[in-house]
Structure formats: structure tokens, C-alpha cells
């Protein structure tokens, strides 16, 4: 099942206590690839679904920069 934006907001709220301007606000965001490398997210966009009545009216797409800087320390732990 896909992660929903609501779940991401709830997860981040645990670290920010619902306030803006906390230390986590300036953290870079990465995505772990299938081979365990981390790729930095450079852009985020909302794409609307063109199908009328679709169960998912829109989606958020994270665009990465494909530079393999690090191997994730938690690779294959989840």
C-alpha cells in the first residue's frame, strides 16, 4: 500500500511538535534506492489524475538527483 501525505505529515509532526522552524525543517531529504544508495530530492510536484472518478485524484512525485553519495546505514533493515 502506498504511503499517503497524511501519514508523512503525522510522522514529521512527531519531530516538529506541529511547529515550523525546528531543526528538522532545514534537513535535506533523501530517498533510498533499491540498491541502498541515497539520492537527494531536488524537486517535488503534484500531479493530478486525468481520469474522472479515479480513487486517487492526485499524487505527489519526488524528483531526485541521481548522485550516489552514500550507502544507507539502514539498507535492508525494514
C-alpha positions in Angstrom: 0.0 0.0 0.0 1.2 3.5 -0.9 2.2 6.0 1.8 -0.3 8.9 2.0 0.7 12.5 2.5 -1.3 12.5 5.7 1.0 9.8 7.1 4.1 11.8 6.2 2.6 14.8 7.9 1.9 12.8 11.1 5.3 11.3 11.1 7.1 14.7 10.7 4.8 16.2 13.4 6.4 13.9 15.9 9.7 15.7 15.4 8.4 19.2 15.0 5.6 19.2 17.5 3.5 20.9 14.9 5.7 24.0 14.8 7.6 25.5 11.9 11.3 26.5 12.2 12.5 23.5 14.1 15.9 21.9 13.5 14.4 19.2 11.2 13.0 22.0 9.0 16.4 22.5 7.4 17.3 18.9 7.0 17.9 17.7 3.4 15.5 14.9 2.2 16.8 11.7 0.5 15.2 8.6 -1.0 16.8 5.2 -0.5 17.2 3.4 -3.9 16.7 -0.3 -4.4 20.5 -0.9 -4.2 20.7 1.0 -0.9 22.2 4.4 -2.1 20.7 7.7 -1.0 19.5 10.1 -3.7 18.8 13.7 -2.8 15.3 15.0 -3.6 15.6 18.1 -5.7 12.0 18.8 -6.7 8.5 17.9 -5.7 5.4 18.2 -7.8 1.7 17.5 -7.5 0.3 15.6 -10.5 -3.5 15.5 -10.9 -5.1 12.3 -12.2 -6.8 12.8 -15.6 -9.3 10.0 -15.0 -12.7 11.3 -13.7 -13.7 9.4 -10.6 -10.3 7.8 -10.0 -9.7 6.6 -6.5 -6.5 8.7 -6.3 -7.3 12.2 -7.6 -3.7 13.3 -7.4 -0.2 12.2 -6.4 2.9 13.8 -5.1 6.1 13.0 -7.1 9.6 13.4 -5.7 12.2 14.1 -8.3 15.7 13.1 -7.4 19.2 13.9 -8.4 20.9 10.7 -9.3 24.1 11.1 -7.5 25.0 8.1 -5.3 26.8 9.9 -2.4 26.2 7.5 0.4 25.0 4.0 1.1 22.1 4.0 3.5 23.1 2.8 7.0 19.6 1.2 7.4 19.6 -0.6 4.0 17.6 -3.8 4.1 16.6 -3.3 7.8 12.9 -2.6 7.1 
